[in-house]
């Protein structure tokens, strides 16, 4: 019997993303954050692929994400639901660690990725853009 498989990019594929495990949200959020970073770098920082990769690394490293997350928290940018997702992601027990980041930086980055995963699965693209643009503004100020 043939199974009908569907996937919708702009419509929700999950009924309650806020109830998903925080590490699952961070898993997808890592990819979303990465692809947004790559697209931004390709559009705004012309260069060879290796140069693009190095530039993207300054946005997606756990250390960079932790720094951005600290600013987000200090400026109360998160909504209540986003903050609860962030806290769950940050506090989730994880057996892995980033290569060049402290445990706390890794936890902050995981929390940020969980928020991005939640917003993506909610298909709240407007808020995703808002959050990413906030991060990009912080990034550009440091350059």
VOBA-1610 file (N, C-alpha, C; in pm, whole numbers, padded with zeros to 5 digits, always signed):
BEGIN
Unk+00084-00118+00000Unk+00000+00000+00000Unk+00089+00125+00000Unk+00061+00216-00090Unk+00142+00337-00102Unk+00104+00437+00006Unk+00208+00492+00070Unk+00187+00590+00175Unk+00200+00730+00115Unk+00104+00816+00143Unk+00107+00953+00092Unk+00184+01041+00190Unk+00302+01085+00149Unk+00386+01168+00233Unk+00379+01311+00184Unk+00350+01403+00276Unk+00346+01543+00239Unk+00433+01625+00333Unk+00485+01729+00279Unk+00564+01824+00357Unk+00527+01963+00308Unk+00498+02051+00400Unk+00464+02189+00367Unk+00569+02281+00426Unk+00630+02362+00342Unk+00731+02454+00393Unk+00669+02571+00468Unk+00558+02621+00420Unk+00498+02740+00480Unk+00382+02710+00574Unk+00343+02585+00585Unk+00236+02547+00679Unk+00295+02455+00785Unk+00237+02460+00904Unk+00290+02382+01015Unk+00282+02231+00987Unk+00393+02163+01013Unk+00400+02018+01001Unk+00390+01950+01138Unk+00397+02029+01245Unk+00387+01980+01382Unk+00278+02060+01452Unk+00195+01992+01530Unk+00082+02062+01592Unk+00122+02146+01713Unk+00221+02104+01790Unk+00257+02177+01912Unk+00409+02183+01931Unk+00478+02263+01851Unk+00623+02270+01864Unk+00670+02310+02005Unk+00591+02390+02075Unk+00631+02433+02209Unk+00640+02317+02307Unk+00578+02204+02274Unk+00582+02087+02362Unk+00690+01986+02322Unk+00761+02014+02216Unk+00867+01923+02173Unk+00986+01932+02268Unk+01069+01829+02267Unk+01191+01832+02347Unk+01279+01948+02302Unk+01340+02013+02399Unk+01422+02131+02370Unk+01537+02098+02277Unk+01599+01982+02294Unk+01711+01947+02205Unk+01664+01920+02063Unk+01542+01875+02045Unk+01487+01858+01911Unk+01466+01994+01846Unk+01418+02090+01925Unk+01403+02226+01873Unk+01539+02286+01838Unk+01638+02263+01924Unk+01773+02314+01897Unk+01833+02246+01774Unk+01802+02120+01755Unk+01853+02044+01640Unk+01810+02110+01509Unk+01682+02142+01497Unk+01634+02206+01374Unk+01673+02353+01373Unk+01674+02416+01491Unk+01711+02557+01499Unk+01854+02584+01457Unk+01944+02491+01488Unk+02083+02502+01446Unk+02090+02514+01294Unk+02014+02432+01224Unk+02015+02434+01077Unk+01953+02562+01022Unk+01844+02606+01083Unk+01777+02727+01037Unk+01869+02848+01056Unk+01928+02858+01174Unk+02020+02967+01204Unk+02139+02964+01107Unk+02189+02846+01080Unk+02303+02830+00988Unk+02266+02874+00847Unk+02152+02833+00797Unk+02114+02868+00659Unk+02086+03017+00647Unk+02027+03077+00750Unk+02004+03221+00749Unk+02139+03295+00748Unk+02232+03246+00826Unk+02365+03307+00833Unk+02437+03295+00700Unk+02429+03180+00639Unk+02495+03160+00510Unk+02435+03250+00403Unk+02303+03260+00401Unk+02240+03346+00301Unk+02279+03492+00323Unk+02278+03535+00449Unk+02319+03672+00480Unk+02463+03698+00433Unk+02554+03607+00465Unk+02695+03626+00428Unk+02711+03625+00276Unk+02643+03536+00208Unk+02653+03532+00062Unk+02605+03663+00000Unk+02501+03721+00058Unk+02444+03844+00003Unk+02530+03965+00035Unk+02593+03968+00150Unk+02657+04090+00199Unk+02809+04088+00207Unk+02869+03973+00191Unk+03015+03963+00205Unk+03068+03878+00091Unk+03092+03942-00020Unk+03141+03869-00137Unk+03281+03816-00112Unk+03309+03702-00170Unk+03442+03645-00157Unk+03444+03501-00201Unk+03560+03441-00185Unk+03576+03300-00217Unk+03501+03217-00112Unk+03473+03094-00147Unk+03398+03006-00058Unk+03465+02994+00079Unk+03597+02979+00081Unk+03667+02969+00210Unk+03649+03095+00294Unk+03649+03212+00229Unk+03627+03337+00300Unk+03484+03344+00353Unk+03390+03301+00271Unk+03250+03298+00315Unk+03235+03207+00437Unk+03298+03091+00430Unk+03290+02995+00541Unk+03346+03054+00670Unk+03461+03121+00660Unk+03520+03183+00779Unk+03428+03290+00837Unk+03366+03368+00749Unk+03274+03472+00795Unk+03151+03411+00862Unk+03096+03308+00801Unk+02980+03241+00861Unk+03016+03185+00998Unk+03136+03132+01011Unk+03179+03077+01140Unk+03176+03181+01251Unk+03198+03307+01217Unk+03194+03412+01319Unk+03051+03442+01365Unk+02954+03394+01291Unk+02813+03409+01329Unk+02756+03286+01397Unk+02802+03168+01356Unk+02737+03045+01401Unk+02811+02971+01511Unk+02930+03016+01548Unk+03002+02947+01655Unk+02924+02959+01786Unk+02942+02864+01873Unk+02874+02866+02003Unk+02910+02992+02079Unk+03035+03033+02071Unk+03078+03155+02140Unk+03002+03277+02087Unk+02990+03289+01956Unk+02918+03402+01896Unk+02769+03397+01933Unk+02709+03279+01921Unk+02568+03266+01955Unk+02544+03301+02101Unk+02634+03261+02189Unk+02619+03292+02331Unk+02625+03442+02353Unk+02715+03509+02284Unk+02727+03654+02295Unk+02598+03722+02249Unk+02544+03677+02136Unk+02419+03734+02086Unk+02305+03708+02184Unk+02303+03587+02241Unk+02196+03552+02334Unk+02202+03639+02458Unk+02321+03669+02507Unk+02335+03756+02623Unk+02272+03893+02596Unk+02299+03948+02477Unk+02239+04077+02439Unk+02087+04067+02431Unk+02039+03959+02374Unk+01894+03939+02362Unk+01830+03936+02500Unk+01893+03864+02593Unk+01839+03854+02728Unk+01847+03988+02801Unk+01960+04057+02789Unk+01978+04186+02856Unk+01879+04290+02809Unk+01833+04278+02685Unk+01742+04376+02628Unk+01597+04327+02621Unk+01569+04216+02687Unk+01432+04162+02697Unk+01364+04151+02560Unk+01433+04090+02465Unk+01384+04077+02328Unk+01285+03959+02315Unk+01301+03857+02399Unk+01219+03736+02386Unk+01078+03756+02440Unk+00983+03692+02374Unk+00847+03686+02428Unk+00847+03585+02542Unk+00738+03574+02615Unk+00730+03479+02726Unk+00750+03335+02680Unk+00685+03296+02571Unk+00698+03158+02522Unk+00840+03134+02471Unk+00899+03232+02403Unk+01037+03217+02355Unk+01133+03204+02473Unk+01108+03280+02578Unk+01195+03271+02695Unk+01184+03134+02761Unk+01064+03079+02767Unk+01050+02945+02826Unk+01118+02839+02739Unk+01110+02855+02607Unk+01180+02763+02515Unk+01331+02778+02535Unk+01378+02901+02543Unk+01521+02927+02565Unk+01569+02860+02694Unk+01496+02879+02802Unk+01536+02822+02932Unk+01540+02670+02925Unk+01439+02612+02862Unk+01440+02466+02846Unk+01560+02419+02766Unk+01590+02491+02657Unk+01706+02454+02573Unk+01836+02470+02648Unk+01850+02579+02720Unk+01973+02606+02795Unk+01995+02504+02906Unk+01887+02463+02970Unk+01897+02373+03086Unk+01895+02226+03049Unk+01871+02194+02923Unk+01865+02055+02880Unk+02000+01987+02899Unk+01998+01869+02956Unk+02123+01793+02972Unk+02167+01745+02835Unk+02291+01775+02802Unk+02344+01740+02672Unk+02482+01678+02693Unk+02507+01568+02628Unk+02634+01497+02646Unk+02746+01548+02556Unk+02715+01644+02469Unk+02819+01695+02381Unk+02856+01837+02422Unk+02967+01885+02369Unk+03016+02018+02400Unk+03080+02077+02276Unk+03070+02207+02263Unk+03133+02275+02150Unk+03286+02267+02162Unk+03352+02266+02049Unk+03498+02254+02047Unk+03568+02373+02113Unk+03525+02492+02081Unk+03597+02612+02125Unk+03510+02704+02211Unk+03429+02645+02297Unk+03342+02726+02382Unk+03331+02663+02520Unk+03302+02746+02617Unk+03280+02695+02753Unk+03144+02625+02760Unk+03123+02555+02868Unk+02994+02487+02887Unk+02881+02589+02890Unk+02901+02703+02958Unk+02796+02804+02965Unk+02768+02864+02828Unk+02872+02890+02750Unk+02850+02941+02614Unk+02771+02840+02532Unk+02805+02714+02546Unk+02734+02609+02473Unk+02587+02605+02512Unk+02559+02620+02641Unk+02420+02618+02689Unk+02342+02738+02635Unk+02403+02857+02638Unk+02337+02976+02584Unk+02308+02958+02435Unk+02404+02903+02362Unk+02387+02880+02218Unk+02276+02779+02192Unk+02271+02674+02273Unk+02165+02573+02257Unk+02029+02635+02281Unk+02019+02723+02380Unk+01894+02793+02406Unk+01851+02879+02289Unk+01948+02951+02230Unk+01918+03033+02112Unk+01869+02946+01997Unk+01938+02835+01972Unk+01899+02745+01864Unk+01760+02686+01888Unk+01726+02658+02013Unk+01593+02606+02045Unk+01486+02709+02009Unk+01513+02836+02036Unk+01417+02942+02001Unk+01401+02948+01849Unk+01512+02943+01777Unk+01504+02946+01630Unk+01428+02824+01578Unk+01450+02707+01637Unk+01378+02587+01597Unk+01229+02600+01622Unk+01194+02652+01738Unk+01053+02672+01773Unk+00987+02768+01673Unk+01052+02881+01647Unk+00993+02979+01555Unk+00979+02922+01415Unk+01077+02844+01372Unk+01068+02782+01239Unk+00952+02682+01234Unk+00943+02595+01333Unk+00836+02494+01331Unk+00697+02557+01347Unk+00692+02673+01411Unk+00566+02748+01420Unk+00536+02820+01289Unk+00634+02822+01199Unk+00628+02893+01071Unk+00607+03043+01094Unk+00667+03091+01201Unk+00662+03233+01234Unk+00786+03300+01172Unk+00783+03309+01040Unk+00897+03359+00964Unk+00923+03508+00992Unk+00818+03582+01017Unk+00835+03724+01048Unk+00917+03742+01176Unk+00885+03664+01279Unk+00959+03674+01404Unk+01102+03619+01387Unk+01118+03514+01309Unk+01252+03461+01279Unk+01338+03571+01217Unk+01283+03641+01120Unk+01356+03750+01055Unk+01390+03860+01155Unk+01294+03894+01239Unk+01315+03997+01340Unk+01430+03960+01434Unk+01428+03836+01482Unk+01534+03788+01572Unk+01669+03787+01500Unk+01670+03736+01378Unk+01796+03726+01305Unk+01850+03865+01272Unk+01763+03957+01234Unk+01808+04093+01204Unk+01864+04161+01329Unk+01807+04133+01444Unk+01863+04186+01569Unk+02006+04135+01587Unk+02025+04007+01564Unk+02158+03946+01575Unk+02255+04006+01473Unk+02208+04022+01350Unk+02293+04078+01244Unk+02334+04220+01278Unk+02243+04297+01333Unk+02279+04434+01374Unk+02388+04432+01480Unk+02377+04341+01577Unk+02483+04326+01678Unk+02615+04287+01612Unk+02607+04193+01521Unk+02726+04145+01450Unk+02793+04257+01372Unk+02715+04333+01298Unk+02771+04440+01216Unk+02832+04551+01302Unk+02775+04577+01418Unk+02831+04677+01509Unk+02972+04638+01555Unk+02996+04508+01568Unk+03127+04459+01613Unk+03231+04459+01503Unk+03186+04467+01379Unk+03280+04460+01265Unk+03351+04590+01241
//
